[in-house]
Amino acid sequence: MLKIKTDVIVRILLEIAILALIVGAPDLAFAQAGAGSSGPFATGLTSMQTTLFAWLTPLAVILVMALGALAMANRMSWGWCIAAILGIVIAFGATQIVTWIRGMFAV
């Protein structure tokens, strides 16, 4: 005869209840308050993005100058150059990339 312990049954029922709560209340899982929300989290992220761009802009310029100097001296692997350029494109084009991807999926 199959014998199931009580704690296993309670655990299964608890998991089913949690799953039903998650499926039944999807509004609790949304991470944003809607388009155009300007809460403290969005304000903080915008401030962080502005500060990060202020720091990254001169670093990107110095990196491109260093890569140019290494290329002139023939001391550079082109893999490093491509990786640096891709990093700059991703760092400064993140907002446009996200907008483009959201547009593809109509979000």
N, C-alpha and C positions, 0 to 999 in steps of 0.2 A: 504494500500500500504506500502511496506517495505521501510523504510527510513534509509539510511546509511550516517553517518556523513563523511565529507571530511577528517578529521584527522584520522579516522579509516582506510580509504582507503589508505592514504599516509603511515600510519604505516605498513599496510600489504604489500604494494609494497616495502617499505624499507626493511622489513624482508625477502622478497623473493629475493631482490637484494643482500643482505648480504649472504644469504644461497647459492645463485648461485655463488658468489665470492669465498666462502669457498670451495664449491664442485668443482668449476672450476680451482682453484689454490691450489692443495693440498701441493705443495712444501713450501708454506708459513707456514704450520702448523708443519713442521718437526722441532724437537728440537735439532737434531744433524746434523752436517755437513757431516757425513759419518764415515765409519770405519777408525779408526786411526787419527781422528781429534785431533789436539793439539793446540787449541786456548787458549785464556786466561781463559775461563771458565773451560775447562778441566784441565788446569794447576793448577788453584786455587782449584778445587775439589780434585785433587791428593794430593796437599799439605795439605789440610784440613784432608783428610783421613789418611795421614801419621802422622800428629800431633795428631789426635784423637786416633789412635792405640797406639801411644807413651804414652798417658795418660791412656788409658783403660787397658793396659797390667798389670801395677802394681796394679791397682784397682781390676782387676779380680783375681789376685793372693791373694790379701788381703781378698776379698770376699770369695773365696774358703777356705782360712784358718779360717775365722770367722765361716763359715758354718760347717766346721769340728769340731771346738771347741764347737759350740752349739750342734752338734750331739753327741759328747762325753759326754756332760753334760745332754743329754736328754731334752733339752729346745727348740727344734726346731720343727716347723710344716714342714712336708715333702713337702707340697705345695710350701713353700718359696724356698726350696732347688731346686725343679724341675723348678720353675720359674727363679731362678738365673742361673741355668745351661743352660736353653733355651735362656736366654738373652745373655749369653756369646757366645753360639753357633751362634746366629743370628748376634751379633756384629762382631765377628771375621770371620764368614763364609759368610758374605753378598756377597762378590765378587763371591765366588764359587756358592752360591745359585742363583744369577742372571744369571751366565753363564749356570748353569744347566737348569733353566727355559727357557732361550732363546734357548737352544739346543732342548728342548722338542717341542717348537713351530717353530723351524727352522727360527729364526729371526736373 
